[in-house]
């Protein structure tokens, strides 16, 4: 059942995150990644603003150096283990895409634009699953560093998340899901 991608509902019902550190090769090739990103763009987007950007991280060492530089600016007292964890973050999984929320000056409320960026990130996860990969949407300290979106080439943006893609190196774990009786309300 959990490998069934034969119907849209089965695809949705079986999507699970794989831990970024447990995602190995292969990752999507350039053509497949382009298809995944094109699917991620097919989200609700009031005003057709495309209030998100996808930054494909090809140079992981450059990303690691950028994260460390920005982190040290915020926390000059950071210790060796903390810095190594940030460096390791940048090198997980064979493919990495940063999703950046980019709110535009518009009559469309910022909240709706931010929701569209979240929907684009969720679509990216689903498209990766449909293509036979696992993905992991992470934020963590790197996402909240002042200047990170600018460093990635998106001035004025905010990191919605780093999406790691690859092939699971171990079985994906199922996590508890909410009880519908607790989260589905009627009015």
KOLTORDO-24354 format. One record per atom (N, C-alpha, C): x, z, y; residue in three letters. Coordinates in Angstrom, 3 decimals. Each point is the difference from the previous one (the first is absolute). Layout:
% residues N
x->X, z->Z, y->Y, type->Ala
...
% end
This chain:
% residues 187
x->0.826, z->0.000, y->-1.209, type->Unk
x->-0.826, z->0.000, y->1.209, type->Unk
x->0.858, z->0.000, y->1.256, type->Unk
x->1.081, z->0.806, y->0.028, type->Unk
x->0.767, z->0.124, y->1.229, type->Unk
x->0.900, z->-1.198, y->0.286, type->Unk
x->0.120, z->-0.915, y->-0.923, type->Unk
x->0.731, z->-1.227, y->0.267, type->Unk
x->-0.951, z->-1.171, y->0.218, type->Unk
x->-1.299, z->0.267, y->-0.031, type->Unk
x->-1.005, z->-1.042, y->0.139, type->Unk
x->-0.105, z->-0.415, y->1.459, type->Unk
x->0.289, z->-1.264, y->0.255, type->Unk
x->-0.154, z->-0.546, y->1.343, type->Unk
x->-0.952, z->-1.190, y->-0.045, type->Unk
x->-0.840, z->-0.046, y->-1.052, type->Unk
x->-0.789, z->-1.192, y->-0.290, type->Unk
x->-1.188, z->-0.195, y->0.935, type->Unk
x->-0.468, z->1.034, y->0.637, type->Unk
x->-1.111, z->-0.142, y->0.942, type->Unk
x->0.367, z->0.734, y->1.283, type->Unk
x->-0.624, z->-0.359, y->1.102, type->Unk
x->0.310, z->0.711, y->1.251, type->Unk
x->-0.220, z->1.511, y->-0.094, type->Unk
x->-1.085, z->0.418, y->-0.641, type->Unk
x->-0.243, z->1.441, y->-0.113, type->Unk
x->1.039, z->0.675, y->-0.886, type->Unk
x->0.414, z->-0.666, y->-1.076, type->Unk
x->1.043, z->0.559, y->-0.859, type->Unk
x->1.305, z->0.114, y->0.777, type->Unk
x->0.283, z->-1.000, y->0.805, type->Unk
x->1.203, z->0.045, y->0.833, type->Unk
x->-0.026, z->1.216, y->0.921, type->Unk
x->-1.120, z->0.189, y->0.682, type->Unk
x->-0.125, z->1.140, y->0.917, type->Unk
x->0.072, z->1.330, y->-0.750, type->Unk
x->-0.653, z->0.057, y->-1.158, type->Unk
x->-0.082, z->1.246, y->-0.761, type->Unk
x->1.312, z->0.377, y->-0.669, type->Unk
x->0.914, z->-0.948, y->-0.135, type->Unk
x->1.241, z->0.289, y->-0.719, type->Unk
x->1.224, z->0.099, y->0.903, type->Unk
x->-0.150, z->-0.248, y->1.288, type->Unk
x->1.152, z->0.086, y->0.892, type->Unk
x->0.485, z->1.445, y->0.090, type->Unk
x->1.266, z->0.182, y->-0.210, type->Unk
x->0.623, z->1.312, y->0.142, type->Unk
x->1.347, z->-0.188, y->0.663, type->Unk
x->0.441, z->1.020, y->0.676, type->Unk
x->1.322, z->-0.045, y->0.610, type->Unk
x->1.062, z->0.307, y->-1.042, type->Unk
x->1.112, z->-0.683, y->0.125, type->Unk
x->1.182, z->0.333, y->-0.779, type->Unk
x->0.976, z->0.673, y->0.941, type->Unk
x->0.633, z->1.058, y->-0.422, type->Unk
x->0.964, z->0.672, y->0.876, type->Unk
x->1.099, z->-0.987, y->0.383, type->Unk
x->0.322, z->-0.051, y->1.273, type->Unk
x->0.992, z->-0.962, y->0.490, type->Unk
x->1.305, z->0.102, y->-0.774, type->Unk
x->0.425, z->1.208, y->-0.304, type->Unk
x->1.270, z->0.188, y->-0.717, type->Unk
x->-0.063, z->-0.496, y->-1.440, type->Unk
x->-1.221, z->-0.212, y->-0.517, type->Unk
x->-0.179, z->-0.469, y->-1.378, type->Unk
x->-0.356, z->-1.479, y->-0.086, type->Unk
x->0.117, z->-0.724, y->1.109, type->Unk
x->-0.293, z->-1.431, y->0.001, type->Unk
x->1.311, z->-0.778, y->-0.064, type->Unk
x->0.141, z->-0.788, y->-1.053, type->Unk
x->1.220, z->-0.780, y->-0.183, type->Unk
x->-0.292, z->-1.479, y->0.042, type->Unk
x->1.017, z->-0.791, y->-0.286, type->Unk
x->-0.204, z->-1.440, y->-0.044, type->Unk
x->-0.848, z->-0.393, y->-1.204, type->Unk
x->-0.647, z->-1.127, y->0.080, type->Unk
x->0.019, z->-0.875, y->1.165, type->Unk
x->-1.023, z->0.439, y->1.041, type->Unk
x->0.285, z->-0.391, y->1.206, type->Unk
x->-0.975, z->0.109, y->1.073, type->Unk
x->-0.555, z->-1.392, y->0.243, type->Unk
x->-0.923, z->-0.128, y->0.902, type->Unk
x->-0.551, z->-1.332, y->0.274, type->Unk
x->1.075, z->-0.921, y->0.585, type->Unk
x->-0.007, z->-1.253, y->-0.449, type->Unk
x->0.904, z->-0.975, y->0.615, type->Unk
x->-0.590, z->-0.398, y->1.355, type->Unk
x->0.709, z->-0.828, y->0.747, type->Unk
x->-0.414, z->-0.343, y->1.369, type->Unk
x->-1.386, z->-0.647, y->0.035, type->Unk
x->-0.275, z->-0.888, y->-0.939, type->Unk
x->-1.300, z->-0.672, y->-0.024, type->Unk
x->-1.120, z->0.980, y->-0.303, type->Unk
x->0.223, z->0.868, y->-0.977, type->Unk
x->-1.020, z->0.988, y->-0.360, type->Unk
x->-0.202, z->0.988, y->1.136, type->Unk
x->1.079, z->0.424, y->0.642, type->Unk
x->-0.141, z->0.928, y->1.126, type->Unk
x->-0.790, z->-0.647, y->1.133, type->Unk
x->0.227, z->-1.263, y->0.258, type->Unk
x->-0.772, z->-0.706, y->1.032, type->Unk
x->-1.484, z->0.000, y->-0.349, type->Unk
x->-0.321, z->-0.208, y->-1.276, type->Unk
x->-1.395, z->0.022, y->-0.448, type->Unk
x->-0.591, z->1.394, y->0.147, type->Unk
x->0.758, z->1.020, y->-0.374, type->Unk
x->-0.459, z->1.388, y->0.132, type->Unk
x->-0.278, z->0.323, y->1.463, type->Unk
x->0.905, z->-0.393, y->0.886, type->Unk
x->-0.187, z->0.300, y->1.428, type->Unk
x->-1.170, z->-0.786, y->0.585, type->Unk
x->-0.198, z->-1.224, y->-0.460, type->Unk
x->-1.150, z->-0.788, y->0.481, type->Unk
x->-1.306, z->0.682, y->-0.404, type->Unk
x->-0.042, z->0.546, y->-1.216, type->Unk
x->-1.196, z->0.729, y->-0.439, type->Unk
x->-0.183, z->1.268, y->0.828, type->Unk
x->1.099, z->0.658, y->0.349, type->Unk
x->-0.080, z->1.229, y->0.793, type->Unk
x->-0.554, z->-0.250, y->1.397, type->Unk
x->0.131, z->-1.215, y->0.476, type->Unk
x->-0.494, z->-0.339, y->1.344, type->Unk
x->-1.503, z->-0.256, y->0.030, type->Unk
x->-0.640, z->-0.054, y->-1.148, type->Unk
x->-1.426, z->-0.316, y->-0.068, type->Unk
x->-0.836, z->1.275, y->0.066, type->Unk
x->0.177, z->0.724, y->1.067, type->Unk
x->-0.686, z->1.282, y->0.181, type->Unk
x->-0.931, z->-0.079, y->1.198, type->Unk
x->-0.942, z->0.937, y->0.093, type->Unk
x->-0.808, z->0.056, y->1.213, type->Unk
x->0.910, z->0.142, y->1.226, type->Unk
x->-0.269, z->-0.798, y->0.997, type->Unk
x->0.847, z->-0.045, y->1.196, type->Unk
x->-0.881, z->-0.370, y->1.189, type->Unk
x->-0.725, z->0.988, y->0.494, type->Unk
x->-0.912, z->-0.196, y->1.132, type->Unk
x->0.780, z->-0.583, y->1.172, type->Unk
x->-0.436, z->-1.123, y->0.481, type->Unk
x->0.649, z->-0.641, y->1.139, type->Unk
x->1.113, z->-0.955, y->-0.401, type->Unk
x->0.276, z->-0.114, y->-1.288, type->Unk
x->1.066, z->-0.894, y->-0.494, type->Unk
x->1.327, z->0.284, y->0.704, type->Unk
x->0.353, z->1.271, y->0.075, type->Unk
x->1.207, z->0.410, y->0.725, type->Unk
x->1.249, z->0.068, y->-0.884, type->Unk
x->-0.176, z->0.036, y->-1.301, type->Unk
x->1.130, z->0.219, y->-0.927, type->Unk
x->0.847, z->1.174, y->0.516, type->Unk
x->-0.594, z->1.198, y->0.048, type->Unk
x->0.698, z->1.157, y->0.580, type->Unk
x->0.951, z->0.678, y->-0.981, type->Unk
x->0.755, z->-0.807, y->-0.703, type->Unk
x->0.964, z->0.485, y->-0.978, type->Unk
x->1.057, z->-1.069, y->-0.169, type->Unk
x->1.152, z->0.450, y->-0.431, type->Unk
x->1.100, z->-0.893, y->-0.328, type->Unk
x->0.574, z->0.443, y->-1.338, type->Unk
x->0.455, z->-0.963, y->-0.774, type->Unk
x->0.687, z->0.275, y->-1.253, type->Unk
x->1.471, z->-0.318, y->0.215, type->Unk
x->0.845, z->0.975, y->-0.212, type->Unk
x->1.439, z->-0.204, y->0.152, type->Unk
x->0.618, z->0.070, y->-1.395, type->Unk
x->0.443, z->-1.141, y->-0.495, type->Unk
x->0.645, z->-0.045, y->-1.304, type->Unk
x->1.438, z->0.470, y->0.192, type->Unk
x->0.348, z->1.060, y->-0.703, type->Unk
x->1.327, z->0.608, y->0.158, type->Unk
x->0.945, z->-0.647, y->-1.013, type->Unk
x->0.806, z->-0.921, y->0.473, type->Unk
x->0.974, z->-0.668, y->-0.857, type->Unk
x->1.324, z->0.759, y->-0.047, type->Unk
x->0.372, z->0.618, y->1.103, type->Unk
x->1.295, z->0.670, y->0.097, type->Unk
x->-0.209, z->1.512, y->-0.094, type->Unk
x->0.053, z->0.533, y->-1.203, type->Unk
x->-0.265, z->1.423, y->-0.227, type->Unk
x->1.058, z->0.891, y->0.623, type->Unk
x->1.241, z->-0.441, y->0.011, type->Unk
x->1.058, z->0.814, y->0.596, type->Unk
x->-0.216, z->0.106, y->1.514, type->Unk
x->-0.415, z->-1.080, y->0.612, type->Unk
x->-0.316, z->0.029, y->1.431, type->Unk
x->-1.165, z->0.947, y->0.274, type->Unk
x->-1.028, z->-0.033, y->-0.877, type->Unk
x->-1.111, z->0.929, y->0.158, type->Unk
x->0.491, z->1.435, y->-0.131, type->Unk
x->0.810, z->0.266, y->-1.022, type->Unk
x->0.520, z->1.361, y->-0.201, type->Unk
x->0.779, z->0.457, y->1.220, type->Unk
x->0.866, z->-0.849, y->0.528, type->Unk
x->0.788, z->0.358, y->1.192, type->Unk
x->-0.906, z->0.274, y->1.195, type->Unk
x->-1.049, z->-0.799, y->0.132, type->Unk
x->-0.949, z->0.186, y->1.108, type->Unk
x->-0.733, z->1.326, y->-0.148, type->Unk
x->-0.470, z->0.297, y->-1.189, type->Unk
x->-0.692, z->1.269, y->-0.236, type->Unk
x->0.928, z->1.171, y->0.321, type->Unk
x->1.220, z->-0.061, y->-0.477, type->Unk
x->0.946, z->1.102, y->0.243, type->Unk
x->0.318, z->0.145, y->1.485, type->Unk
x->0.204, z->-1.108, y->0.695, type->Unk
x->0.291, z->0.058, y->1.443, type->Unk
x->-1.162, z->0.639, y->0.758, type->Unk
x->-1.215, z->-0.434, y->-0.288, type->Unk
x->-1.166, z->0.543, y->0.699, type->Unk
x->-0.252, z->1.459, y->-0.387, type->Unk
x->0.227, z->0.323, y->-1.257, type->Unk
x->-0.194, z->1.387, y->-0.463, type->Unk
x->1.019, z->0.937, y->0.646, type->Unk
x->1.243, z->-0.430, y->0.050, type->Unk
x->1.042, z->0.844, y->0.632, type->Unk
x->-0.300, z->0.231, y->1.485, type->Unk
x->-0.593, z->-0.995, y->0.653, type->Unk
x->-0.367, z->0.165, y->1.413, type->Unk
x->-1.051, z->1.093, y->0.165, type->Unk
x->-0.883, z->0.124, y->-0.986, type->Unk
x->-1.054, z->1.026, y->0.027, type->Unk
x->0.489, z->1.335, y->-0.542, type->Unk
x->0.834, z->-0.050, y->-1.013, type->Unk
x->0.458, z->1.205, y->-0.701, type->Unk
x->1.510, z->-0.060, y->-0.222, type->Unk
x->0.770, z->0.248, y->1.069, type->Unk
x->1.456, z->-0.094, y->-0.144, type->Unk
x->0.572, z->0.998, y->-1.015, type->Unk
x->-0.754, z->1.043, y->-0.296, type->Unk
x->0.476, z->1.019, y->-0.944, type->Unk
x->-0.310, z->-0.354, y->-1.456, type->Unk
x->-0.573, z->-1.185, y->-0.251, type->Unk
x->-0.381, z->-0.392, y->-1.356, type->Unk
x->1.191, z->0.094, y->-0.941, type->Unk
x->-0.264, z->0.550, y->-1.162, type->Unk
x->1.049, z->0.181, y->-0.997, type->Unk
x->0.204, z->-1.213, y->-0.889, type->Unk
x->1.050, z->0.048, y->-0.788, type->Unk
x->0.396, z->-1.108, y->-0.873, type->Unk
x->-1.114, z->-0.388, y->-0.971, type->Unk
x->-0.654, z->0.977, y->-0.634, type->Unk
x->-1.054, z->-0.305, y->-0.982, type->Unk
x->-1.209, z->-0.665, y->0.662, type->Unk
x->-0.350, z->0.487, y->1.167, type->Unk
x->-1.120, z->-0.590, y->0.744, type->Unk
x->0.304, z->-1.456, y->0.351, type->Unk
x->1.207, z->-0.245, y->0.459, type->Unk
x->0.392, z->-1.363, y->0.366, type->Unk
x->0.088, z->-0.907, y->-1.230, type->Unk
x->0.476, z->0.544, y->-1.112, type->Unk
x->0.076, z->-0.803, y->-1.225, type->Unk
x->-1.399, z->-0.371, y->-0.494, type->Unk
x->-0.949, z->0.925, y->0.125, type->Unk
x->-1.381, z->-0.293, y->-0.407, type->Unk
x->-0.574, z->-1.140, y->0.848, type->Unk
x->0.314, z->-0.011, y->1.283, type->Unk
x->-0.473, z->-1.078, y->0.870, type->Unk
x->0.666, z->-1.326, y->-0.357, type->Unk
x->1.274, z->0.036, y->-0.314, type->Unk
x->0.703, z->-1.221, y->-0.428, type->Unk
x->-0.611, z->-0.506, y->-1.307, type->Unk
x->-0.241, z->0.903, y->-0.941, type->Unk
x->-0.589, z->-0.381, y->-1.283, type->Unk
x->-1.396, z->-0.613, y->0.184, type->Unk
x->-0.763, z->0.539, y->0.954, type->Unk
x->-1.344, z->-0.509, y->0.290, type->Unk
x->0.047, z->-1.511, y->0.242, type->Unk
x->0.980, z->-0.441, y->0.750, type->Unk
x->0.094, z->-1.411, y->0.387, type->Unk
x->0.358, z->-0.915, y->-1.159, type->Unk
x->0.515, z->0.557, y->-1.082, type->Unk
x->0.506, z->-0.826, y->-1.095, type->Unk
x->-0.874, z->0.011, y->-1.246, type->Unk
x->-1.220, z->0.509, y->0.089, type->Unk
x->-0.887, z->0.059, y->-1.168, type->Unk
x->-0.703, z->-1.338, y->-0.210, type->Unk
x->-0.284, z->-0.318, y->-1.263, type->Unk
x->-0.793, z->-1.162, y->-0.402, type->Unk
x->0.673, z->-1.310, y->0.428, type->Unk
x->-0.289, z->-1.066, y->-0.701, type->Unk
x->0.641, z->-1.276, y->0.334, type->Unk
x->-0.551, z->-0.701, y->1.243, type->Unk
x->-1.181, z->0.376, y->0.454, type->Unk
x->-0.609, z->-0.659, y->1.166, type->Unk
x->-0.587, z->1.072, y->0.905, type->Unk
x->0.174, z->-0.181, y->1.297, type->Unk
x->-0.505, z->0.971, y->0.968, type->Unk
x->-0.578, z->-0.731, y->1.204, type->Unk
x->-1.220, z->0.393, y->0.355, type->Unk
x->-0.677, z->-0.544, y->1.179, type->Unk
x->-0.449, z->1.172, y->0.862, type->Unk
x->0.384, z->-0.013, y->1.263, type->Unk
x->-0.515, z->0.986, y->0.949, type->Unk
x->-1.248, z->-0.596, y->0.643, type->Unk
x->-1.073, z->0.782, y->0.027, type->Unk
x->-1.217, z->-0.428, y->0.691, type->Unk
x->-0.043, z->0.774, y->1.310, type->Unk
x->-0.097, z->-0.749, y->1.080, type->Unk
x->0.023, z->0.605, y->1.329, type->Unk
x->-1.338, z->-0.256, y->0.676, type->Unk
x->-0.631, z->1.076, y->0.448, type->Unk
x->-1.236, z->-0.097, y->0.771, type->Unk
x->0.388, z->-0.366, y->1.431, type->Unk
x->-0.632, z->-1.028, y->0.512, type->Unk
x->0.323, z->-0.470, y->1.351, type->Unk
x->-1.292, z->-0.148, y->0.790, type->Unk
x->-0.392, z->1.074, y->0.645, type->Unk
x->-1.249, z->0.005, y->0.769, type->Unk
x->0.167, z->-0.879, y->1.226, type->Unk
x->-0.955, z->-0.902, y->0.181, type->Unk
x->0.019, z->-0.943, y->1.120, type->Unk
x->-0.895, z->0.512, y->1.119, type->Unk
x->0.333, z->-0.379, y->1.223, type->Unk
x->-0.851, z->0.304, y->1.141, type->Unk
x->-1.239, z->-0.891, y->-0.121, type->Unk
x->-1.143, z->0.636, y->-0.258, type->Unk
x->-1.200, z->-0.766, y->-0.310, type->Unk
x->-1.228, z->0.870, y->0.196, type->Unk
x->-1.159, z->-0.648, y->-0.009, type->Unk
x->-1.257, z->0.750, y->0.008, type->Unk
x->-0.272, z->0.605, y->-1.376, type->Unk
x->0.764, z->-0.409, y->-1.015, type->Unk
x->-0.130, z->0.578, y->-1.341, type->Unk
x->0.693, z->1.353, y->0.004, type->Unk
x->-0.697, z->1.070, y->-0.362, type->Unk
x->0.616, z->1.332, y->0.043, type->Unk
x->1.263, z->0.082, y->-0.872, type->Unk
x->0.950, z->0.774, y->0.483, type->Unk
x->1.259, z->0.195, y->-0.723, type->Unk
x->-0.254, z->0.480, y->-1.423, type->Unk
x->-0.978, z->0.879, y->-0.163, type->Unk
x->-0.304, z->0.545, y->-1.328, type->Unk
x->-0.345, z->-1.120, y->-0.976, type->Unk
x->-0.808, z->-0.979, y->0.428, type->Unk
x->-0.349, z->-1.107, y->-0.880, type->Unk
x->1.223, z->-0.829, y->-0.359, type->Unk
x->0.884, z->-0.165, y->0.950, type->Unk
x->1.216, z->-0.766, y->-0.258, type->Unk
x->0.909, z->0.745, y->-0.988, type->Unk
x->0.074, z->1.305, y->0.139, type->Unk
x->0.809, z->0.796, y->-0.924, type->Unk
x->-0.600, z->-0.022, y->-1.409, type->Unk
x->-1.323, z->0.037, y->-0.073, type->Unk
x->-0.651, z->-0.107, y->-1.307, type->Unk
x->0.305, z->-1.348, y->-0.654, type->Unk
x->0.064, z->-1.048, y->0.788, type->Unk
x->0.328, z->-1.313, y->-0.533, type->Unk
x->1.416, z->-0.004, y->-0.585, type->Unk
x->0.928, z->0.689, y->0.642, type->Unk
x->1.366, z->0.102, y->-0.537, type->Unk
x->-0.002, z->0.754, y->-1.329, type->Unk
x->-0.814, z->1.039, y->-0.096, type->Unk
x->-0.116, z->0.720, y->-1.267, type->Unk
x->-0.611, z->-0.870, y->-1.080, type->Unk
x->-1.001, z->-0.786, y->0.381, type->Unk
x->-0.630, z->-0.904, y->-0.965, type->Unk
x->0.997, z->-1.068, y->-0.454, type->Unk
x->0.820, z->-0.498, y->0.911, type->Unk
x->1.011, z->-0.997, y->-0.370, type->Unk
x->0.994, z->0.599, y->-0.994, type->Unk
x->0.347, z->1.267, y->0.196, type->Unk
x->0.921, z->0.660, y->-0.917, type->Unk
x->-0.651, z->0.159, y->-1.371, type->Unk
x->-1.256, z->0.399, y->-0.029, type->Unk
x->-0.706, z->0.142, y->-1.273, type->Unk
x->-0.123, z->-1.355, y->-0.701, type->Unk
x->-0.291, z->-1.056, y->0.757, type->Unk
x->-0.071, z->-1.337, y->-0.599, type->Unk
x->1.355, z->-0.414, y->-0.570, type->Unk
x->1.073, z->0.373, y->0.661, type->Unk
x->1.335, z->-0.307, y->-0.508, type->Unk
x->0.198, z->0.651, y->-1.369, type->Unk
x->-0.422, z->1.260, y->-0.132, type->Unk
x->0.109, z->0.695, y->-1.281, type->Unk
x->-0.824, z->-0.697, y->-1.078, type->Unk
x->-1.225, z->-0.389, y->0.340, type->Unk
x->-0.871, z->-0.675, y->-0.966, type->Unk
x->0.542, z->-1.372, y->-0.386, type->Unk
x->0.519, z->-0.736, y->0.978, type->Unk
x->0.550, z->-1.321, y->-0.294, type->Unk
x->1.233, z->0.122, y->-0.888, type->Unk
x->0.815, z->1.014, y->0.236, type->Unk
x->1.167, z->0.219, y->-0.863, type->Unk
x->-0.460, z->0.281, y->-1.430, type->Unk
x->-1.021, z->0.829, y->-0.139, type->Unk
x->-0.550, z->0.317, y->-1.327, type->Unk
x->-0.533, z->-1.259, y->-0.674, type->Unk
x->-0.728, z->-0.800, y->0.755, type->Unk
x->-0.556, z->-1.239, y->-0.547, type->Unk
x->1.104, z->-0.947, y->-0.455, type->Unk
x->1.150, z->0.061, y->0.661, type->Unk
x->1.130, z->-0.868, y->-0.349, type->Unk
x->0.846, z->0.579, y->-1.128, type->Unk
x->-0.392, z->1.170, y->-0.506, type->Unk
x->0.699, z->0.580, y->-1.141, type->Unk
x->1.080, z->1.001, y->0.343, type->Unk
x->0.024, z->0.450, y->1.254, type->Unk
x->0.997, z->0.972, y->0.429, type->Unk
x->-0.664, z->1.339, y->0.307, type->Unk
x->0.805, z->1.012, y->0.120, type->Unk
x->-0.469, z->1.294, y->0.492, type->Unk
x->0.567, z->0.167, y->1.404, type->Unk
x->-0.661, z->0.828, y->0.776, type->Unk
x->0.447, z->0.227, y->1.370, type->Unk
x->-0.212, z->1.463, y->0.353, type->Unk
x->0.708, z->0.422, y->1.038, type->Unk
x->-0.099, z->1.369, y->0.484, type->Unk
x->0.025, z->-0.030, y->1.523, type->Unk
x->-1.045, z->0.555, y->0.610, type->Unk
x->-0.122, z->0.077, y->1.465, type->Unk
x->0.514, z->1.362, y->0.400, type->Unk
x->1.119, z->0.019, y->0.720, type->Unk
x->0.596, z->1.258, y->0.457, type->Unk
x->0.165, z->0.000, y->1.508, type->Unk
x->-0.087, z->1.179, y->0.547, type->Unk
x->0.360, z->0.193, y->1.408, type->Unk
x->1.269, z->0.846, y->-0.004, type->Unk
x->-0.154, z->1.307, y->0.057, type->Unk
x->1.176, z->0.868, y->-0.007, type->Unk
x->0.698, z->-0.008, y->1.345, type->Unk
x->1.095, z->0.728, y->0.087, type->Unk
x->0.692, z->0.145, y->1.289, type->Unk
x->0.367, z->-1.325, y->0.647, type->Unk
x->0.388, z->-0.982, y->-0.777, type->Unk
x->0.433, z->-1.276, y->0.581, type->Unk
x->-1.104, z->-0.670, y->0.801, type->Unk
x->-1.253, z->0.163, y->-0.427, type->Unk
x->-1.110, z->-0.665, y->0.679, type->Unk
x->-0.287, z->0.595, y->1.375, type->Unk
x->0.383, z->1.240, y->0.190, type->Unk
x->-0.353, z->0.690, y->1.242, type->Unk
x->1.160, z->0.128, y->0.978, type->Unk
x->1.115, z->-0.631, y->-0.308, type->Unk
x->1.140, z->0.070, y->0.904, type->Unk
x->-0.267, z->-0.792, y->1.273, type->Unk
x->0.185, z->0.623, y->1.155, type->Unk
x->-0.140, z->-0.765, y->1.247, type->Unk
x->0.976, z->-1.179, y->-0.010, type->Unk
x->-0.525, z->-1.172, y->0.319, type->Unk
x->0.831, z->-1.188, y->0.065, type->Unk
x->0.033, z->-0.814, y->-1.281, type->Unk
x->-0.627, z->0.479, y->-1.073, type->Unk
x->0.061, z->-0.737, y->-1.268, type->Unk
x->-0.699, z->-1.353, y->0.107, type->Unk
x->-1.205, z->-0.038, y->0.542, type->Unk
x->-0.704, z->-1.286, y->0.103, type->Unk
x->0.793, z->-0.970, y->0.872, type->Unk
x->0.576, z->0.500, y->1.078, type->Unk
x->0.811, z->-0.854, y->0.870, type->Unk
x->1.213, z->-0.537, y->-0.756, type->Unk
x->0.630, z->0.878, y->-0.782, type->Unk
x->1.173, z->-0.421, y->-0.779, type->Unk
x->-0.369, z->-1.086, y->-1.005, type->Unk
x->-1.235, z->0.024, y->-0.493, type->Unk
x->-0.455, z->-1.010, y->-0.951, type->Unk
x->-0.512, z->-1.263, y->0.692, type->Unk
x->0.068, z->-0.025, y->1.329, type->Unk
x->-0.401, z->-1.193, y->0.736, type->Unk
x->-1.436, z->-0.017, y->0.462, type->Unk
x->-0.655, z->1.174, y->0.018, type->Unk
x->-1.396, z->0.066, y->0.424, type->Unk
x->-0.137, z->1.039, y->1.116, type->Unk
x->0.440, z->-0.351, y->1.220, type->Unk
x->-0.121, z->0.945, y->1.110, type->Unk
x->-1.455, z->0.401, y->0.223, type->Unk
x->-0.216, z->1.293, y->0.224, type->Unk
x->-1.340, z->0.516, y->0.241, type->Unk
x->-0.789, z->0.269, y->-1.266, type->Unk
x->0.582, z->-0.252, y->-1.157, type->Unk
x->-0.706, z->0.218, y->-1.260, type->Unk
x->0.225, z->1.397, y->-0.545, type->Unk
x->-0.761, z->0.320, y->-1.029, type->Unk
x->0.148, z->1.255, y->-0.752, type->Unk
x->0.029, z->-0.353, y->-1.474, type->Unk
x->0.885, z->0.627, y->-0.730, type->Unk
x->0.122, z->-0.298, y->-1.423, type->Unk
x->-1.238, z->0.525, y->-0.723, type->Unk
x->-0.747, z->-0.918, y->-0.619, type->Unk
x->-1.132, z->0.405, y->-0.837, type->Unk
x->0.510, z->0.439, y->-1.363, type->Unk
x->1.084, z->-0.608, y->-0.434, type->Unk
x->0.591, z->0.401, y->-1.265, type->Unk
x->1.069, z->-0.966, y->-0.456, type->Unk
x->0.798, z->0.495, y->-0.911, type->Unk
x->0.971, z->-0.823, y->-0.701, type->Unk
x->-0.593, z->-0.253, y->-1.383, type->Unk
x->-0.124, z->-1.257, y->-0.382, type->Unk
x->-0.585, z->-0.343, y->-1.290, type->Unk
x->1.110, z->-0.535, y->-0.900, type->Unk
x->0.278, z->0.759, y->-1.047, type->Unk
x->1.017, z->-0.354, y->-0.981, type->Unk
x->-0.688, z->-0.730, y->-1.152, type->Unk
x->0.573, z->-1.114, y->-0.455, type->Unk
x->-0.592, z->-0.805, y->-1.065, type->Unk
x->1.030, z->-0.272, y->-1.087, type->Unk
x->-0.473, z->0.020, y->-1.227, type->Unk
x->0.872, z->-0.313, y->-1.119, type->Unk
x->-0.743, z->0.145, y->-1.312, type->Unk
x->0.767, z->0.101, y->-1.043, type->Unk
x->-0.538, z->0.154, y->-1.348, type->Unk
x->0.225, z->1.436, y->-0.453, type->Unk
x->-1.032, z->0.658, y->-0.498, type->Unk
x->0.179, z->1.391, y->-0.438, type->Unk
x->1.056, z->0.092, y->-1.110, type->Unk
x->0.855, z->0.991, y->0.107, type->Unk
x->0.996, z->0.249, y->-1.045, type->Unk
x->-0.491, z->1.055, y->-0.975, type->Unk
x->-1.153, z->0.574, y->0.270, type->Unk
x->-0.655, z->0.957, y->-0.891, type->Unk
x->-1.498, z->-0.142, y->0.200, type->Unk
x->-0.796, z->0.484, y->-0.933, type->Unk
x->-1.460, z->-0.136, y->0.155, type->Unk
x->-0.484, z->0.662, y->1.293, type->Unk
x->-0.937, z->-0.666, y->0.646, type->Unk
x->-0.584, z->0.557, y->1.219, type->Unk
x->-0.876, z->1.186, y->-0.368, type->Unk
x->0.081, z->1.026, y->0.806, type->Unk
x->-0.797, z->1.208, y->-0.241, type->Unk
x->-1.360, z->-0.144, y->0.661, type->Unk
x->-1.017, z->0.441, y->-0.702, type->Unk
x->-1.326, z->0.068, y->0.611, type->Unk
x->-0.074, z->1.321, y->0.740, type->Unk
x->-0.601, z->-0.022, y->1.159, type->Unk
x->-0.161, z->1.246, y->0.746, type->Unk
x->-1.471, z->0.353, y->0.062, type->Unk
x->-0.293, z->1.258, y->0.253, type->Unk
x->-1.420, z->0.370, y->0.132, type->Unk
x->-0.641, z->-0.763, y->1.155, type->Unk
x->-1.188, z->-0.450, y->-0.223, type->Unk
x->-0.769, z->-0.701, y->1.031, type->Unk
x->-1.134, z->0.905, y->0.446, type->Unk
x->-0.481, z->-0.190, y->1.230, type->Unk
x->-1.092, z->0.853, y->0.477, type->Unk
x->-1.256, z->-0.155, y->-0.844, type->Unk
x->-0.742, z->1.065, y->-0.089, type->Unk
x->-1.308, z->-0.026, y->-0.654, type->Unk
x->-0.978, z->-0.691, y->0.951, type->Unk
x->-0.624, z->-1.100, y->-0.430, type->Unk
x->-0.931, z->-0.694, y->0.900, type->Unk
x->-1.065, z->0.929, y->0.581, type->Unk
x->-0.419, z->1.004, y->-0.736, type->Unk
x->-1.024, z->0.928, y->0.510, type->Unk
x->0.495, z->0.771, y->1.224, type->Unk
x->1.312, z->0.101, y->0.141, type->Unk
x->0.560, z->0.735, y->1.137, type->Unk
x->0.303, z->-0.878, y->1.214, type->Unk
x->0.174, z->-1.297, y->-0.229, type->Unk
x->0.404, z->-0.858, y->1.109, type->Unk
x->-1.007, z->-1.082, y->0.368, type->Unk
x->-1.035, z->-0.191, y->-0.822, type->Unk
x->-1.030, z->-0.985, y->0.301, type->Unk
x->-1.218, z->0.765, y->0.502, type->Unk
x->-0.357, z->-0.267, y->1.253, type->Unk
x->-1.131, z->0.679, y->0.636, type->Unk
x->-1.129, z->-0.991, y->0.216, type->Unk
x->-1.181, z->0.502, y->0.156, type->Unk
x->-1.157, z->-0.845, y->0.297, type->Unk
x->-0.650, z->0.532, y->1.284, type->Unk
x->-0.490, z->-0.894, y->0.807, type->Unk
x->-0.628, z->0.375, y->1.275, type->Unk
x->-1.342, z->-0.672, y->0.094, type->Unk
% end
